[in-house]
Amino acid sequence: MTAAGPIAAPRPFYLPPFRIDLEIRASVPRVLPAAAIVRALRAALVAGGAPEPASVGLVLADDPELARLNRTFLGKAGATDVLSFPLLPPDAYPPHPGAARPAARPVSATARAFLLPPGTRLHLGDIVVSVERAIRQAVEGRGGQAGDVRWAPADELRLLVVHGGLHLCGWDHAEPDEEAAMRTLEQTLLAAG
């Protein structure tokens, strides 16, 4: 049990070659069907070049939980909309536009990660999204990539899930070129539905 209430067991979704373990906190409003949420994450993993087969944990939570995680793991005060906890370094993924690192040499996905028995799913990490914040950003016109879009909370939630998935795959937005490339890919993935 957490301060936010009981923790339900994650619900596994198998979208080959990925298993996505979706956990929705009891206090979180449902603004998008679970199937749509995991499809958005799968699209981000494929676009980000995630090794296959793999698994990811996705938690839909609220602002207090994100604030605790933000403070504990990033040393920052206050809630945020999405946090990603990658288990692999960025160079475990294929190079992408705008990345500040040199292009990686072609290596198989398993060689980039840990040696695992054949058929074992590599866990890529976990993503935690504040649905509370997604709703607020969307209805207050602070949604979208630039924080200036008023749209449906479901659209904002999809964006945050895609954004978190790309972070797991080594994408970042600290540098202008990589941010532009990441934003373009997010737009493409959201448009594809």
C-alpha contacts under 8 A as a table, 3 or more apart, distances in Angstrom:
res1	aa1	res2	aa2	distance
1	M	4	A	7.81
1	M	5	G	5.75
1	M	6	P	4.49
1	M	7	I	5.62
2	T	5	G	5.21
2	T	6	P	6.22
2	T	7	I	6.95
4	A	25	R	7.71
4	A	27	S	7.30
4	A	64	P	7.70
4	A	65	E	7.10
5	G	25	R	7.66
5	G	26	A	7.01
5	G	27	S	7.58
6	P	25	R	7.63
6	P	26	A	7.12
7	I	25	R	6.37
7	I	26	A	7.51
8	A	23	E	6.81
8	A	24	I	7.34
8	A	25	R	6.95
8	A	26	A	7.65
9	A	23	E	6.68
10	P	21	D	5.37
10	P	22	L	5.16
10	P	23	E	4.35
10	P	24	I	7.62
11	R	21	D	5.39
11	R	22	L	5.12
11	R	23	E	6.21
12	P	19	R	6.44
12	P	20	I	5.67
12	P	21	D	4.32
12	P	22	L	6.22
13	F	19	R	5.57
13	F	20	I	5.12
13	F	21	D	6.20
13	F	22	L	7.37
13	F	38	V	7.36
14	Y	17	P	7.63
14	Y	18	F	6.01
14	Y	19	R	4.54
14	Y	20	I	6.48
15	L	18	F	5.23
15	L	19	R	6.09
15	L	20	I	7.57
15	L	39	R	7.71
15	L	42	R	7.14
16	P	19	R	7.09
16	P	53	P	7.55
17	P	52	E	5.77
17	P	53	P	4.84
17	P	54	A	6.73
18	F	42	R	7.16
18	F	52	E	7.02
18	F	53	P	5.68
18	F	54	A	5.08
18	F	55	S	5.45
18	F	56	V	7.69
19	R	54	A	6.46
19	R	55	S	4.60
19	R	56	V	6.54
20	I	38	V	6.71
20	I	55	S	5.65
20	I	56	V	5.01
20	I	57	G	5.88
20	I	58	L	6.95
21	D	55	S	7.48
21	D	56	V	6.24
21	D	57	G	4.77
21	D	58	L	6.01
22	L	34	A	7.90
22	L	38	V	7.68
22	L	57	G	6.22
22	L	58	L	4.89
22	L	59	V	5.95
22	L	60	L	7.77
23	E	57	G	7.76
23	E	58	L	6.19
23	E	59	V	4.72
23	E	60	L	6.26
24	I	28	V	6.78
24	I	59	V	5.86
24	I	60	L	4.80
24	I	61	A	6.60
25	R	28	V	5.52
25	R	59	V	7.54
25	R	60	L	6.19
25	R	61	A	5.54
27	S	61	A	7.82
27	S	62	D	7.69
28	V	60	L	7.08
28	V	61	A	6.15
28	V	62	D	6.57
28	V	131	V	6.58
28	V	132	E	7.19
29	P	131	V	7.29
29	P	132	E	7.82
30	R	33	P	7.14
31	V	153	P	6.55
31	V	154	A	5.41
32	L	36	A	6.67
32	L	37	I	6.76
32	L	154	A	5.32
32	L	157	L	7.76
33	P	36	A	5.43
33	P	37	I	6.52
34	A	37	I	5.08
34	A	38	V	6.33
35	A	38	V	5.39
35	A	39	R	6.15
36	A	39	R	5.09
36	A	40	A	6.25
37	I	40	A	5.30
37	I	41	L	6.50
37	I	157	L	7.99
37	I	158	R	6.38
37	I	161	V	7.22
38	V	41	L	5.01
38	V	42	R	6.07
39	R	42	R	5.02
39	R	43	A	6.21
40	A	43	A	5.21
40	A	44	A	6.47
40	A	158	R	6.31
40	A	161	V	6.80
40	A	162	V	6.01
40	A	189	L	7.70
40	A	190	L	7.78
40	A	193	G	7.44
41	L	44	A	5.12
41	L	45	L	6.27
41	L	161	V	5.89
41	L	162	V	5.45
41	L	165	G	5.85
42	R	45	L	5.07
42	R	46	V	6.20
43	A	46	V	5.22
43	A	47	A	6.11
43	A	162	V	7.66
43	A	189	L	6.78
44	A	47	A	5.08
44	A	48	G	5.89
44	A	162	V	5.35
44	A	163	H	7.76
44	A	165	G	5.44
44	A	166	L	5.75
44	A	189	L	7.13
45	L	48	G	5.02
45	L	49	G	6.25
45	L	50	A	5.28
45	L	165	G	5.97
45	L	166	L	6.69
45	L	169	C	6.86
46	V	49	G	5.29
46	V	50	A	6.00
47	A	50	A	7.79
48	G	93	Y	7.39
48	G	94	P	7.63
48	G	165	G	7.93
48	G	166	L	5.85
48	G	169	C	5.29
48	G	170	G	7.74
48	G	171	W	7.71
49	G	93	Y	6.01
49	G	94	P	6.01
49	G	169	C	6.92
50	A	54	A	7.67
50	A	93	Y	6.43
50	A	109	A	7.90
50	A	124	L	8.00
50	A	169	C	6.09
51	P	54	A	6.34
51	P	93	Y	7.57
51	P	109	A	4.93
51	P	110	T	7.11
51	P	122	L	7.76
52	E	109	A	7.12
52	E	121	R	7.44
52	E	122	L	7.68
53	P	119	G	7.44
53	P	120	T	7.33
53	P	121	R	5.09
53	P	122	L	6.62
54	A	120	T	7.99
54	A	121	R	4.41
54	A	122	L	4.50
54	A	123	H	5.58
54	A	124	L	6.59
55	S	121	R	6.05
55	S	122	L	6.08
55	S	123	H	4.66
55	S	124	L	6.09
55	S	125	G	7.76
56	V	123	H	5.85
56	V	124	L	5.61
56	V	125	G	5.51
56	V	126	D	5.70
56	V	127	I	7.81
57	G	125	G	6.42
57	G	126	D	4.44
57	G	127	I	6.22
58	L	126	D	5.74
58	L	127	I	4.85
58	L	128	V	5.91
58	L	129	V	7.83
59	V	126	D	7.71
59	V	127	I	6.21
59	V	128	V	4.66
59	V	129	V	6.30
60	L	128	V	5.95
60	L	129	V	5.05
60	L	130	S	6.10
60	L	131	V	6.17
61	A	65	E	6.44
61	A	66	L	7.26
61	A	128	V	6.75
61	A	129	V	5.86
61	A	130	S	4.88
61	A	131	V	6.02
61	A	132	E	7.58
62	D	65	E	5.62
62	D	66	L	6.45
62	D	129	V	7.53
62	D	130	S	4.52
62	D	131	V	5.83
62	D	132	E	5.24
62	D	133	R	7.24
63	D	66	L	5.07
63	D	67	A	5.95
63	D	79	A	5.35
63	D	80	T	7.20
63	D	81	D	7.81
63	D	130	S	5.59
63	D	131	V	7.92
63	D	132	E	6.21
63	D	133	R	6.45
64	P	67	A	5.01
64	P	68	R	6.26
64	P	79	A	6.66
65	E	68	R	5.16
65	E	69	L	6.29
65	E	79	A	7.77
65	E	130	S	7.92
66	L	69	L	5.07
66	L	70	N	5.87
66	L	78	G	7.89
66	L	79	A	5.08
66	L	80	T	6.12
66	L	81	D	7.42
66	L	82	V	7.60
66	L	83	L	7.62
66	L	128	V	7.36
66	L	129	V	7.46
66	L	130	S	6.40
67	A	70	N	5.04
67	A	71	R	6.11
67	A	77	A	6.78
67	A	78	G	4.77
67	A	79	A	3.77
67	A	80	T	6.70
68	R	71	R	5.25
68	R	72	T	6.01
68	R	78	G	7.86
68	R	79	A	7.57
69	L	72	T	5.04
69	L	73	F	5.77
69	L	74	L	7.59
70	N	73	F	5.59
70	N	74	L	5.19
70	N	75	G	6.34
70	N	76	K	5.53
70	N	77	A	6.79
70	N	78	G	7.02
70	N	79	A	6.57
70	N	80	T	7.21
70	N	83	L	7.67
71	R	74	L	5.66
71	R	75	G	4.41
71	R	76	K	4.73
71	R	77	A	5.49
71	R	78	G	7.25
72	T	75	G	5.80
72	T	76	K	7.91
80	T	83	L	7.46
80	T	130	S	7.30
80	T	133	R	7.51
81	D	129	V	5.82
81	D	130	S	5.15
81	D	131	V	7.72
81	D	133	R	5.71
81	D	134	A	6.49
81	D	160	L	7.27
82	V	127	I	7.14
82	V	128	V	5.70
82	V	129	V	4.41
82	V	130	S	6.27
82	V	160	L	6.26
82	V	161	V	7.78
82	V	164	G	6.44
83	L	127	I	5.74
83	L	128	V	5.31
83	L	129	V	6.56
83	L	164	G	6.61
84	S	125	G	7.50
84	S	126	D	5.92
84	S	127	I	4.43
84	S	128	V	6.50
84	S	164	G	5.47
84	S	165	G	7.57
84	S	167	H	6.30
84	S	168	L	6.22
85	F	125	G	5.42
85	F	126	D	5.12
85	F	127	I	6.16
85	F	168	L	6.81
86	P	89	P	7.34
86	P	124	L	6.00
86	P	125	G	4.44
86	P	126	D	6.52
86	P	167	H	7.44
86	P	168	L	4.78
86	P	169	C	7.61
87	L	123	H	7.38
87	L	124	L	5.41
87	L	125	G	4.94
87	L	168	L	7.83
88	L	92	A	6.22
88	L	113	A	6.95
88	L	124	L	6.42
88	L	125	G	7.72
88	L	168	L	7.89
89	P	92	A	5.55
89	P	93	Y	7.91
89	P	170	G	6.92
90	P	93	Y	5.87
90	P	169	C	6.57
90	P	170	G	3.98
90	P	171	W	7.34
91	D	94	P	7.04
91	D	95	P	7.35
91	D	104	A	6.76
91	D	112	R	7.90
91	D	170	G	7.18
92	A	109	A	7.47
92	A	112	R	4.89
92	A	113	A	6.42
92	A	170	G	7.92
93	Y	109	A	7.74
93	Y	112	R	7.57
93	Y	169	C	6.18
93	Y	170	G	6.56
94	P	104	A	6.88
94	P	106	P	7.96
95	P	99	A	6.93
95	P	102	P	7.94
95	P	103	A	5.55
95	P	104	A	6.23
96	H	99	A	5.84
96	H	171	W	7.77
97	P	177	D	7.53
97	P	178	E	6.22
97	P	181	A	5.93
98	G	175	E	7.69
98	G	176	P	7.85
98	G	177	D	4.60
98	G	178	E	3.75
98	G	179	E	7.45
98	G	180	A	7.82
98	G	181	A	6.33
99	A	102	P	7.81
99	A	171	W	7.48
99	A	172	D	7.88
99	A	177	D	7.62
99	A	178	E	5.45
100	A	175	E	7.72
100	A	178	E	7.72
107	V	111	A	6.32
107	V	112	R	6.53
108	S	111	A	5.25
108	S	112	R	6.41
109	A	112	R	5.15
109	A	113	A	6.49
110	T	113	A	5.14
110	T	114	F	6.55
110	T	115	L	6.49
110	T	116	L	7.81
111	A	114	F	6.96
111	A	115	L	7.06
113	A	122	L	7.97
114	F	122	L	7.86
116	L	120	T	6.23
116	L	122	L	7.64
117	P	120	T	5.68
124	L	168	L	6.84
125	G	168	L	6.67
126	D	168	L	7.81
127	I	161	V	7.79
127	I	164	G	6.00
127	I	165	G	7.30
127	I	168	L	7.99
129	V	157	L	7.98
129	V	160	L	6.97
129	V	161	V	7.16
130	S	133	R	5.28
130	S	134	A	6.27
131	V	134	A	4.87
131	V	135	I	6.15
131	V	157	L	6.78
132	E	135	I	5.38
132	E	136	R	6.37
133	R	136	R	5.01
133	R	137	Q	5.96
134	A	137	Q	5.27
134	A	138	A	6.11
134	A	143	G	7.49
134	A	153	P	6.11
134	A	156	E	5.64
134	A	157	L	5.68
134	A	160	L	7.74
135	I	138	A	5.24
135	I	139	V	6.24
135	I	152	A	7.89
135	I	153	P	4.70
135	I	154	A	7.93
135	I	156	E	7.28
135	I	157	L	7.75
136	R	139	V	5.43
136	R	140	E	5.90
136	R	142	R	7.89
136	R	153	P	7.83
137	Q	140	E	5.33
137	Q	141	G	6.05
137	Q	142	R	4.49
137	Q	143	G	4.71
137	Q	147	G	7.67
137	Q	150	R	7.71
137	Q	153	P	7.91
137	Q	156	E	7.65
138	A	141	G	5.49
138	A	142	R	5.98
138	A	143	G	4.69
138	A	144	G	7.70
138	A	149	V	6.88
138	A	150	R	5.14
138	A	151	W	5.24
138	A	152	A	5.96
138	A	153	P	5.20
138	A	155	D	7.98
138	A	156	E	6.00
139	V	142	R	7.57
139	V	143	G	7.90
139	V	150	R	5.72
139	V	151	W	6.52
139	V	152	A	7.03
139	V	153	P	6.99
140	E	143	G	7.70
140	E	150	R	6.39
141	G	147	G	7.32
141	G	148	D	5.48
141	G	149	V	4.75
141	G	150	R	3.73
141	G	151	W	7.16
142	R	146	A	7.97
142	R	147	G	4.30
142	R	148	D	4.60
142	R	149	V	5.53
142	R	150	R	6.49
143	G	146	A	7.24
143	G	147	G	4.58
143	G	148	D	5.66
143	G	149	V	4.68
143	G	150	R	6.04
143	G	151	W	7.19
143	G	156	E	6.21
144	G	147	G	5.19
144	G	148	D	6.36
144	G	149	V	5.16
144	G	150	R	7.80
144	G	156	E	6.47
144	G	159	L	7.26
145	Q	148	D	7.78
145	Q	183	R	6.82
146	A	149	V	7.50
151	W	155	D	6.69
151	W	156	E	7.26
152	A	155	D	5.34
152	A	156	E	6.69
153	P	156	E	5.05
153	P	157	L	6.11
154	A	157	L	5.10
154	A	158	R	6.22
155	D	158	R	5.14
155	D	159	L	6.23
156	E	159	L	5.05
156	E	160	L	6.25
157	L	160	L	5.14
157	L	161	V	6.21
158	R	161	V	5.16
158	R	162	V	6.17
158	R	190	L	7.43
159	L	162	V	5.17
159	L	163	H	5.97
159	L	186	E	7.16
159	L	190	L	6.99
160	L	163	H	4.92
160	L	164	G	6.02
161	V	164	G	5.14
161	V	165	G	6.14
162	V	165	G	5.03
162	V	166	L	6.25
162	V	186	E	6.68
162	V	189	L	7.77
163	H	166	L	5.27
163	H	167	H	6.35
163	H	186	E	6.92
164	G	167	H	5.06
164	G	168	L	6.43
165	G	168	L	5.12
165	G	169	C	6.56
166	L	169	C	4.97
166	L	170	G	6.60
166	L	171	W	5.37
166	L	172	D	7.82
166	L	182	M	7.90
167	H	170	G	5.26
167	H	171	W	4.78
167	H	172	D	6.02
168	L	171	W	7.23
171	W	178	E	7.59
171	W	182	M	6.89
172	D	175	E	7.70
172	D	178	E	6.56
172	D	179	E	6.58
172	D	182	M	7.24
173	H	176	P	6.83
173	H	178	E	5.63
173	H	179	E	3.93
173	H	180	A	7.72
173	H	182	M	6.93
174	A	178	E	7.37
174	A	179	E	6.60
175	E	178	E	5.51
175	E	179	E	5.99
176	P	179	E	5.02
176	P	180	A	6.12
177	D	180	A	5.23
177	D	181	A	6.32
178	E	181	A	5.02
178	E	182	M	5.99
179	E	182	M	5.03
179	E	183	R	6.02
180	A	183	R	5.19
180	A	184	T	6.14
181	A	184	T	5.16
181	A	185	L	6.22
182	M	185	L	5.14
182	M	186	E	6.13
183	R	186	E	5.03
183	R	187	Q	6.21
184	T	187	Q	5.14
184	T	188	T	6.26
185	L	188	T	5.01
185	L	189	L	6.16
186	E	189	L	5.14
186	E	190	L	6.09
187	Q	190	L	5.16
187	Q	191	A	6.03
188	T	191	A	5.20
188	T	192	A	6.22
189	L	192	A	5.14
189	L	193	G	6.57
190	L	193	G	5.16
